[in-house]
Amino acid sequence: MNKTELIKEVLAGKAVKTVPFSFWCHYPKIDHDPKALAQQTYANFQDFDLDYVKTLNSGMYAIEDYGATIDYQPVMEGGVAELVASPIQNAADWANLAELDVTAPALNRELNYLSQLLDLIEGKAPVIMTIFSPLTTAYKLSGGQVLNHIQAGQGDLVRKALDKIAHSTALLAQEAVKRGASGVYFASQLADQNKTTESLYRDYGLPYDLKALQGAKDGWFNVLHLHGDHIMPNLFKDYPTQVINWHIGESEPSLAQGLADYSQTIMGGLQRMTITHDQKEAIDQQIESAISQSGGRGLLLSPGCGIRLPFKAETIRYIQERKAHYEDIYL
């Protein structure tokens, strides 16, 4: 059974003897160079024998074409990219937001990276492209001010902007699948009750998520990523994705509850900071827990989010070794 066949077995709800594994991170020194990033992504695929590949795009690429200025230096030190300047200075600026298509420079660059990666992978494993929910993009573009604009009664301006962003995101997803991606990794960083409420997300998140995800409807391996340590577990059960991923162990629900409650396949089981910090005992416990609870059904083993830099290659190999050990015991 090849890697694509293995993933399809898991997504179909069948029990497998090998639990698929992957991980991802950011490479800020090269993530604006499609060729270099494709080569690094492919090297990770080969070196660590990954079963599926998520693209390693910059976390801020979606706001570049709107005119944002971004500092990526903190990523190299284990932090996150920071917004330096934004075209959104007040709520009225949302009315001037451009409606992008896939020829926009940054979006075109990321699609170029995807195409080069697909050429290197040559169908040996599924590839999913990272895209961001419209509300996430608006949040990043405005430095978080979009939530203040909504609370100040400027929701209509925000909705019109979100509709434009959703349209552009759908075009990007559609083009990614057209080029050969198996699906998208749809990241929502506002599905966190520390940032928003479920009521706000129903109004300003959900409708635009669904519009954006329409672009990926021909993909067979679409992943919903819920970012944060206090996610809204009940809001996303009916999302049109085959897989759901969240920070298991850092946010409810637990893996066991997720396996019971979600119709989607679960991606996760590993806490990313234990990998960055090479905490082998904790990693071992997480692997055993994930494999024993799943019984080889409905699970794609991964961290709950991108691994922070720096990390050790030997830690990733340790994960593979312990995964094989517990597969022999439980599967």
N, C-alpha and C positions, 0 to 999 in steps of 0.2 A: 504494500500500500504506500503510495507516495504521499507527500505532505498535504497536497490539496485534497486528495481523497480522505486523508485522516481528518482534516478540518471539517469536511462535509459530513463525515460520519458523526462527529461530535455535534455539529449544528442540527443534525437530524435526530438527536436525542439517543443515539446508540451508545452502548458501553464500549469503551476501547481499552486496550492494554497499555497504550502509551498516551499519556496526557500531554497534549501539545504545549510547548513553552516558547515564550518570546519575551523580550524586554526592549526598552527604547530610552533614549536620552537626547540631549541637545549638544551640538558641536558648533558653538557660536563663532569660532574662528573660520569656519568653512561653510556655514549654512546659507550663505548668499552666493555660493559657487556651485551650480548644479552638478558639474562633473565631479568635483572633489567630494561633495556630499553623497552622490550616488555611489562612488567608489568606497567611501567609508561605511555606508549602510550595507553595501554588498559584503564588505570585509567582515562586518559583525555577523551577517547571515552565515557566512562560511566558517568563520573562526569558532562560533558558538553553536553551530548546527541548529539554528532557529527554525521553528516549524511554520511561522508566519512572520511577515515583515510589515511593521508600521513605519511610514515615512517619518523622517527626523527633522521636519521643518522647524524653522524659527517659530517661537510661540507668538510672535508679533507680526508675522508676514501679512496677515489679513488687513492690517490697518495702514500699511505702507502707502498703498495707492491712493489713500484719502489725504495724504500730505502730512502724516505724523512723522516726527523725528524721535528716534529710539536709541537708547544706550544699551548695548548688549554686553558690556564688560562684566557686570555682576554675575552673569551666567557662568563665566569661567571660574568664578570663585565660589560656586555652589549656590548662588542666588538666582534671581529672575531678572529678565530685561525690564528696563524702566522707560516710561514715556518722558521725553524731554520737552517736546512741543506738540500741540494739537491744533487742528483747525476748528475744533469745537470749544469755543471759549464761553458760550452761553447757549441757552436753549434755542434761540432764534437761528443759530448756525446749523441746526439739523435740517432746516429747510433748504440749505445750499449743498447738501451732501450729494456727491456724484453717484450715479448708478453705473457700476463697473461691469465690464464683460471680461472674458478670459484673455483678451489681448492686453489688458492692463499690465504694466511692467512686472510688478511683483507676482501677480497671479500667473503670468506667463512663465516667469522664472521657476516657480514651484512646479508647474506642469512639465517644464523642460527637465527638471530634476526627476520627476516621476517617470517620464519616458526613458531617460537614461538608466534609471534603476531597473525598470522592467526589462530593458534590453540585456542588462547584466544577469538578472535573475533567470531569464529564459523559461519562465513557467515552472520553475522548480519548487516554488512555494507561493501562496497567496500574498498579495501586496495590498495594503489598505492605506489610503491617503488621508492625512490629518486635515480636517476642516473645522471651523469654529461656529458655534451657534450665533445667530444674529445678535442676540442680546449680549453675548460675550464680546463680540466684535465692537459693539457700541460702547460697552463698558471700558474696554481697553482704549478705544479711540478717544474717549472723553476723560480718561483718568478717573473713572468711576462716577463722574458727574451726572451721567444719564439717570441714575437713580434719584438724584436730587431734583433733576428737571421733572421727572415724573411726579415726585412728591409735591413739587411747586405748582402743579396743575397744567404742565405743558405736555401732557401725555399724547395729545393729537399730533404734535410735531414729532415726537419720538416714534410713534407708530408709523408715520409716513416714512421716516428714515429706516426703521426696522424692515419695512416692506421692501425698500430698495436693497438693503443688505441681504435680505433673504433671497431676493431674485438673483443677485450676483453670486451668492453662495450656492444656489441651486445650479446655476450655469457651470460653476467650478466643479461641483460634484459630478454633474452629467459628463463633463469633458474628461474627468479623471477615469470614470468607468469606461467611457468610449475608448480611451487610450489603453485600457487593459487592466486597470485596478480592479480587484475583486470586490471592492466596496470602499466605504469611507470610515474614518474614525472621527465621529462627530462629537466634539468636545464642548460641553457646557460648563462654564466656570461660575455661572450664576445660579445653579441649582442647589445652592448652599444656603441654609437658613441663617447662617451668620452674615449673609449679604442681602438676601431678599426674603420675601414671604411667599408662601405657596399661592396666595391670592394674586400677588404681583406677577409671579411667574406664569400663572394661568393666562393673564392678560397680555403680558409683554414678552413672554418667552415661548410658550407652547405653540401659538398659531404660526409664529415665524420659524420655529424649529421644523414644524411639519411642512411648511412651504419649502424650506431649504432642502429637507430630506427627500422631497419629491425628485430632486435631481439625481439622487442615488438609487432610484427605485429599480433599476436594472442590475444593481449589484446584489450579489448573493451573500456577502460577508460585511454587512454594515454594523458598526459598533457605536453604541452610545456611551460616552464617557461622562460621568457625573463627578465633578471636581469639588473637593472640599471635605471637611470633617463633620458636617451636619447636614447631609443631603436630604432631599424630600423623597423618601423611598416609594411612596404610593403614586406619585404624579406621572411616572414614566413607564408604568407596566404595559401600556398599550402603544408605546412608540413603535414605529415601523422599522425596527432594526432587529437583526438576528441575534445580536450579542449586547450585553450590558456590562459595563466596567465601572467600578468605583473604588474608593480607598478602603477596602475591606480590612478590618482590624483598627482602623482609625475613625471610621464612621459607621453607624448602623445603616442598613441591616448587617447582621453577621453573614458569613458565607452560608451556613446552614439555613438561615431564614431566606436568603436570596435564592438558594436552590429550590426551596419549597414554594416561594411566592412568585417568582418570575417565570414567564414562559420562555424568555430569551435564555440563551446559553450565557453562563457567567464567565467573564474574563477577569482574573485577579487571583488573590490568595496570598500574595507576597507584599510585605510593607517595604516601600522603596528605601526608606532611610536605613533599615537594617542591612540593605545591600550596599548602600554608599559607605556605611560605617563597618562593613565586613563583620557583622554580628552573627557568626556562624551558628551558634546555639539557637538563637531566635529564628534564623532562617530555616534550620532543620525542623523546628517545631511547626513552623508555618506550612512547610511542604507536607509533612506527615498529616497535619490537620486537614489540609485541602484535599489530598488524595484519598484519605480514609473517609472523609465526609461525602465526597462525590462518588466514590466507588467507580471512578473512571467514566462517569456520565455527566454531561452538561457543564464541563469545566475546561477552560483554556487557561493554563497557569501563566501568570504574569504579575508584575508589580501593579499596584493600583493606579500608578501614574508614572511619568518619566522619572528615571533615576537621576538624582542630582550628581553632578561632578564634584570631585573625582571618585571613580570607583575602580576596583581591582578586577582584572580579567579572571584571576583565580577564583574570585567570589562567584562569578557567573558559572564557571566550570564546576564549582562546588554544588551549585543549585542543580545542575544537570546530573551530577553523580548521586546526590541524595534523592532526586526525583526517581531515578532508575531503581534505587534501593527500595523505596517505598512502593513503587509500582510492582516490584517482585513480591512484596509482602501482601499488599491489599488488592491487587488486580489479577 
